[in-house]
Amino acid sequence: MKTKLAYLLKCSIACSVMLIAGACEHKELCFDHSHAVELEIAFDWSEAPEAAPSTMVVQFFTTDGKHYERRELTRNGGKIRIEAGEYKLLFHNGEMKTVDEQGDGYDDYKLSAISQALLDPMGRGDLGNPPRPEETKSEPVHSVPEMVWGGSHTYLNVEAGVSGQSVTLKPAEATAEYTIEVRDVENMTNDLDFSAALSGMAQSWRIADNKLCTTATLSFELDRKNETTLVARFVSFGHCPEQELSHFFSVYTSTKKYYEYDVTEQMHDAQDAKHIRIVINGLKLPEPGSGVNPDMSDWEDVEFDIDMN
Protein backbone atom coordinates (compact mmCIF):
# COMPACT_ATOMS: atom_id res chain seq x y z
CA MET A 1 0.00 0.00 0.00
CA LYS A 2 2.83 2.39 0.91
CA THR A 3 4.66 1.55 -2.33
CA LYS A 4 1.56 2.39 -4.36
CA LEU A 5 1.08 5.72 -2.59
CA ALA A 6 4.72 6.65 -3.15
CA TYR A 7 4.37 5.82 -6.83
CA LEU A 8 1.24 7.99 -7.21
CA LEU A 9 2.95 10.89 -5.39
CA LYS A 10 5.97 10.70 -7.71
CA CYS A 11 3.68 10.71 -10.75
CA SER A 12 1.78 13.75 -9.46
CA ILE A 13 5.00 15.71 -8.88
CA ALA A 14 6.34 14.77 -12.31
CA CYS A 15 3.13 15.92 -14.01
CA SER A 16 3.20 19.24 -12.19
CA VAL A 17 6.81 19.86 -13.22
CA MET A 18 5.94 19.04 -16.86
CA LEU A 19 2.96 21.44 -16.81
CA ILE A 20 5.04 24.28 -15.33
CA ALA A 21 7.88 23.65 -17.77
CA GLY A 22 5.44 23.63 -20.65
CA ALA A 23 3.85 26.92 -19.57
CA CYS A 24 7.25 28.62 -19.25
CA GLU A 25 8.35 27.33 -22.60
CA HIS A 26 5.35 28.61 -24.55
CA LYS A 27 4.58 31.92 -22.78
CA GLU A 28 6.72 35.03 -23.42
CA LEU A 29 7.43 36.96 -20.21
CA CYS A 30 6.78 40.76 -20.15
CA PHE A 31 8.04 42.72 -17.15
CA ASP A 32 7.02 46.25 -18.35
CA HIS A 33 3.34 46.89 -19.02
CA SER A 34 3.51 50.70 -18.77
CA HIS A 35 4.53 51.33 -22.42
CA ALA A 36 6.56 54.27 -21.12
CA VAL A 37 8.93 56.22 -23.33
CA GLU A 38 11.76 58.60 -22.53
CA LEU A 39 11.02 62.33 -22.61
CA GLU A 40 13.57 65.08 -22.14
CA ILE A 41 12.32 68.24 -20.39
CA ALA A 42 14.34 71.44 -20.82
CA PHE A 43 13.76 74.91 -19.37
CA ASP A 44 14.36 78.08 -21.37
CA TRP A 45 15.26 80.82 -18.86
CA SER A 46 15.51 83.67 -21.38
CA GLU A 47 12.63 85.55 -19.67
CA ALA A 48 14.19 85.17 -16.20
CA PRO A 49 17.94 84.63 -16.69
CA GLU A 50 18.82 85.42 -13.06
CA ALA A 51 16.30 82.97 -11.60
CA ALA A 52 17.94 80.30 -9.48
CA PRO A 53 15.24 77.98 -8.07
CA SER A 54 16.30 74.84 -6.24
CA THR A 55 14.02 72.65 -8.32
CA MET A 56 11.30 72.87 -10.96
CA VAL A 57 7.96 71.08 -10.72
CA VAL A 58 6.14 69.88 -13.85
CA GLN A 59 2.49 68.87 -13.44
CA PHE A 60 1.07 66.61 -16.17
CA PHE A 61 -2.66 66.68 -16.93
CA THR A 62 -4.69 64.69 -19.44
CA THR A 63 -6.35 66.66 -22.23
CA ASP A 64 -9.65 66.70 -20.29
CA GLY A 65 -7.88 68.47 -17.40
CA LYS A 66 -7.48 65.57 -14.95
CA HIS A 67 -4.24 65.38 -13.03
CA TYR A 68 -1.90 62.63 -14.24
CA GLU A 69 1.33 63.00 -12.28
CA ARG A 70 3.86 65.37 -10.72
CA ARG A 71 7.56 65.41 -11.57
CA GLU A 72 10.31 67.45 -9.91
CA LEU A 73 13.54 68.24 -11.78
CA THR A 74 16.58 70.47 -11.53
CA ARG A 75 16.63 74.04 -12.87
CA ASN A 76 18.01 72.73 -16.16
CA GLY A 77 15.47 69.93 -16.50
CA GLY A 78 16.24 66.29 -17.21
CA LYS A 79 14.95 63.03 -18.67
CA ILE A 80 11.90 61.16 -17.41
CA ARG A 81 9.95 58.09 -18.48
CA ILE A 82 6.26 58.63 -19.06
CA GLU A 83 3.39 56.77 -20.65
CA ALA A 84 2.72 57.72 -24.26
CA GLY A 85 -0.28 60.01 -24.65
CA GLU A 86 -1.48 63.60 -24.97
CA TYR A 87 -0.93 66.03 -22.11
CA LYS A 88 -1.26 69.60 -20.88
CA LEU A 89 1.48 70.89 -18.59
CA LEU A 90 1.79 73.44 -15.79
CA PHE A 91 5.18 74.18 -14.29
CA HIS A 92 6.73 76.25 -11.50
CA ASN A 93 9.64 76.21 -9.08
CA GLY A 94 9.51 73.78 -6.17
CA GLU A 95 10.81 73.38 -2.61
CA MET A 96 9.05 76.52 -1.34
CA LYS A 97 8.33 76.97 2.36
CA THR A 98 5.73 79.75 2.13
CA VAL A 99 3.82 78.59 -0.98
CA ASP A 100 1.38 75.68 -1.23
CA GLU A 101 0.31 73.75 -4.35
CA GLN A 102 -3.49 73.57 -4.49
CA GLY A 103 -6.12 72.12 -6.83
CA ASP A 104 -6.34 68.77 -8.62
CA GLY A 105 -7.34 69.87 -12.13
CA TYR A 106 -5.67 71.85 -14.90
CA ASP A 107 -8.07 74.79 -14.67
CA ASP A 108 -8.07 75.16 -10.87
CA TYR A 109 -4.45 74.34 -10.04
CA LYS A 110 -2.83 77.27 -8.25
CA LEU A 111 -0.01 78.36 -5.99
CA SER A 112 -1.06 80.03 -2.76
CA ALA A 113 0.79 81.86 0.03
CA ILE A 114 0.41 80.00 3.32
CA SER A 115 -1.73 81.28 6.19
CA GLN A 116 0.00 83.29 8.89
CA ALA A 117 -0.99 85.19 12.03
CA LEU A 118 -0.78 88.96 11.75
CA LEU A 119 1.99 89.39 14.34
CA ASP A 120 4.05 86.31 13.42
CA PRO A 121 6.73 88.38 11.65
CA MET A 122 7.77 89.98 14.95
CA GLY A 123 7.08 86.87 17.04
CA ARG A 124 4.62 88.54 19.41
CA GLY A 125 1.49 86.43 19.28
CA ASP A 126 1.15 87.09 23.02
CA LEU A 127 -0.09 90.60 22.20
CA GLY A 128 -3.41 89.22 20.98
CA ASN A 129 -5.27 90.12 17.82
CA PRO A 130 -4.44 93.67 16.72
CA PRO A 131 -6.93 95.99 15.00
CA ARG A 132 -7.36 95.91 11.24
CA PRO A 133 -8.75 98.40 8.69
CA GLU A 134 -12.53 98.30 8.73
CA GLU A 135 -12.84 97.81 4.95
CA THR A 136 -10.54 94.79 4.83
CA LYS A 137 -10.78 93.21 8.28
CA SER A 138 -12.58 90.13 6.91
CA GLU A 139 -9.74 89.21 4.57
CA PRO A 140 -7.73 86.08 5.42
CA VAL A 141 -4.16 86.75 6.56
CA HIS A 142 -1.28 85.12 4.67
CA SER A 143 2.48 85.31 4.60
CA VAL A 144 4.28 86.84 1.66
CA PRO A 145 5.29 84.17 -0.87
CA GLU A 146 8.74 83.36 -2.13
CA MET A 147 9.71 84.29 -5.66
CA VAL A 148 7.75 82.20 -8.15
CA TRP A 149 8.52 81.39 -11.78
CA GLY A 150 6.26 79.28 -13.94
CA GLY A 151 3.90 78.95 -16.87
CA SER A 152 1.83 76.57 -18.97
CA HIS A 153 2.23 74.35 -22.04
CA THR A 154 -1.18 73.63 -23.52
CA TYR A 155 -0.43 70.55 -25.64
CA LEU A 156 2.20 67.81 -25.67
CA ASN A 157 1.96 64.56 -27.64
CA VAL A 158 4.24 61.83 -26.33
CA GLU A 159 4.39 59.14 -29.04
CA ALA A 160 4.81 55.45 -28.34
CA GLY A 161 7.98 53.81 -29.59
CA VAL A 162 9.65 57.07 -30.65
CA SER A 163 13.06 57.95 -29.23
CA GLY A 164 14.58 61.40 -28.72
CA GLN A 165 11.34 63.18 -27.76
CA SER A 166 11.65 66.47 -25.87
CA VAL A 167 9.74 69.54 -24.73
CA THR A 168 11.08 72.99 -23.81
CA LEU A 169 9.25 75.01 -21.15
CA LYS A 170 9.71 78.76 -20.71
CA PRO A 171 9.20 79.99 -17.13
CA ALA A 172 8.43 83.66 -16.42
CA GLU A 173 8.39 85.47 -13.09
CA ALA A 174 4.93 85.36 -11.53
CA THR A 175 5.66 87.51 -8.49
CA ALA A 176 6.20 91.27 -8.19
CA GLU A 177 8.67 93.12 -5.96
CA TYR A 178 7.44 95.56 -3.30
CA THR A 179 9.42 98.09 -1.31
CA ILE A 180 7.78 100.10 1.47
CA GLU A 181 9.82 102.80 3.17
CA VAL A 182 8.76 104.76 6.24
CA ARG A 183 11.01 107.81 6.63
CA ASP A 184 11.60 110.34 9.39
CA VAL A 185 10.66 107.97 12.19
CA GLU A 186 10.92 109.54 15.65
CA ASN A 187 11.70 107.80 18.95
CA MET A 188 12.86 104.48 17.43
CA THR A 189 14.60 102.40 20.11
CA ASN A 190 16.41 99.08 19.94
CA ASP A 191 13.94 97.30 22.21
CA LEU A 192 10.95 98.07 19.98
CA ASP A 193 9.66 95.29 17.67
CA PHE A 194 7.66 95.91 14.50
CA SER A 195 5.32 94.03 12.23
CA ALA A 196 3.46 95.24 9.15
CA ALA A 197 0.58 94.28 6.89
CA LEU A 198 -0.79 95.22 3.47
CA SER A 199 -4.41 94.57 2.55
CA GLY A 200 -6.16 93.88 -0.75
CA MET A 201 -3.43 91.62 -2.12
CA ALA A 202 -3.71 88.45 -4.17
CA GLN A 203 -3.60 85.29 -2.09
CA SER A 204 -2.77 82.95 -4.97
CA TRP A 205 -1.87 82.58 -8.65
CA ARG A 206 -3.85 80.32 -10.99
CA ILE A 207 -1.32 79.20 -13.58
CA ALA A 208 -3.47 77.94 -16.46
CA ASP A 209 -5.02 81.35 -17.20
CA ASN A 210 -2.40 83.47 -15.39
CA LYS A 211 -5.00 84.96 -13.04
CA LEU A 212 -4.74 86.26 -9.47
CA CYS A 213 -7.18 84.70 -7.03
CA THR A 214 -8.81 85.73 -3.73
CA THR A 215 -7.76 88.89 -1.92
CA ALA A 216 -5.89 88.62 1.36
CA THR A 217 -3.95 90.70 3.84
CA LEU A 218 -0.23 89.93 3.77
CA SER A 219 1.82 90.20 6.96
CA PHE A 220 5.58 90.71 6.78
CA GLU A 221 8.68 92.03 8.53
CA LEU A 222 9.39 95.71 8.95
CA ASP A 223 13.10 96.26 9.52
CA ARG A 224 15.28 99.15 10.62
CA LYS A 225 17.26 100.60 7.74
CA ASN A 226 18.84 103.20 10.03
CA GLU A 227 17.88 105.22 13.13
CA THR A 228 15.05 107.06 11.36
CA THR A 229 13.90 104.69 8.61
CA LEU A 230 11.85 101.50 8.52
CA VAL A 231 11.74 99.39 5.37
CA ALA A 232 9.97 96.28 4.11
CA ARG A 233 11.03 94.39 1.00
CA PHE A 234 9.06 91.38 -0.18
CA VAL A 235 7.47 89.76 -3.19
CA SER A 236 3.78 89.17 -3.80
CA PHE A 237 1.56 87.70 -6.47
CA GLY A 238 0.33 91.27 -6.86
CA HIS A 239 -2.95 93.13 -6.56
CA CYS A 240 -5.91 93.83 -8.82
CA PRO A 241 -6.05 97.52 -9.77
CA GLU A 242 -9.14 96.96 -11.92
CA GLN A 243 -11.15 96.12 -8.81
CA GLU A 244 -12.56 98.77 -6.48
CA LEU A 245 -10.25 97.78 -3.65
CA SER A 246 -8.50 99.92 -1.10
CA HIS A 247 -5.02 99.01 0.07
CA PHE A 248 -4.06 99.77 3.67
CA PHE A 249 -0.55 99.58 5.07
CA SER A 250 -0.55 98.95 8.82
CA VAL A 251 2.36 99.21 11.27
CA TYR A 252 2.17 97.35 14.60
CA THR A 253 4.61 97.82 17.50
CA SER A 254 5.44 95.68 20.50
CA THR A 255 4.05 98.46 22.73
CA LYS A 256 0.58 97.81 21.24
CA LYS A 257 0.47 100.97 19.13
CA TYR A 258 -0.64 100.76 15.54
CA TYR A 259 -0.59 103.12 12.56
CA GLU A 260 -2.72 102.84 9.45
CA TYR A 261 -2.23 104.40 6.00
CA ASP A 262 -4.26 104.27 2.81
CA VAL A 263 -1.70 103.54 0.07
CA THR A 264 -4.19 102.74 -2.70
CA GLU A 265 -3.14 105.63 -4.91
CA GLN A 266 0.55 104.84 -4.73
CA MET A 267 -0.06 101.21 -5.64
CA HIS A 268 -2.49 101.78 -8.48
CA ASP A 269 -0.46 104.63 -10.00
CA ALA A 270 2.82 102.70 -10.00
CA GLN A 271 4.47 102.89 -13.42
CA ASP A 272 5.96 99.39 -13.15
CA ALA A 273 3.56 96.74 -11.84
CA LYS A 274 6.49 94.38 -11.25
CA HIS A 275 8.42 96.85 -9.05
CA ILE A 276 6.16 98.82 -6.72
CA ARG A 277 7.58 101.37 -4.30
CA ILE A 278 5.60 103.03 -1.48
CA VAL A 279 7.03 105.92 0.53
CA ILE A 280 5.60 107.31 3.76
CA ASN A 281 7.17 110.41 5.30
CA GLY A 282 6.94 110.90 9.05
CA LEU A 283 6.09 108.49 11.86
CA LYS A 284 6.12 109.57 15.51
CA LEU A 285 6.48 106.63 17.89
CA PRO A 286 5.79 106.96 21.62
CA GLU A 287 8.66 108.41 23.60
CA PRO A 288 10.93 105.92 25.40
CA GLY A 289 9.50 104.85 28.73
CA SER A 290 5.85 104.98 27.63
CA GLY A 291 5.67 101.28 26.75
CA VAL A 292 2.80 98.86 27.00
CA ASN A 293 0.88 98.80 30.26
CA PRO A 294 0.55 95.19 31.53
CA ASP A 295 -3.02 95.95 32.57
CA MET A 296 -3.97 97.36 29.15
CA SER A 297 -5.54 94.73 26.85
CA ASP A 298 -6.55 97.03 23.99
CA TRP A 299 -4.41 98.35 21.18
CA GLU A 300 -4.06 102.09 20.76
CA ASP A 301 -4.60 103.69 17.37
CA VAL A 302 -2.21 106.60 16.80
CA GLU A 303 -3.61 109.16 14.35
CA PHE A 304 -1.83 112.13 12.81
CA ASP A 305 -1.31 113.69 9.40
CA ILE A 306 1.08 111.78 7.16
CA ASP A 307 2.84 113.03 4.05
CA MET A 308 2.90 110.26 1.44
CA ASN A 309 4.65 110.63 -1.90
Secondary structure, DSSP 8 states (H G I E B T S, - for coil): -HHHHHHHHHHHHHHHHHHHHHHHHHS------S-EEEEEEEE--TTSTT---S-EEEEEEETTSBEEEEEEEBTTEEEEEEESEEEEEEEEE---SSEEEE-SBTTT-EEEE-B--TTGGGT-GGG------GGGTTS-EEE-----EEEEEEEEEE-TT--SEEEEE--EE--EEEEEEEEEEES--TT--EEEEEEEEEEEEETTTTEEEEEEEEEE--EEEETTEEEEEEEES-B-TTS----EEEEEETTSEEEEEE-HHHHHT-S-TTEEEEEEEEEE---TT----TT--S-EE-----EE-
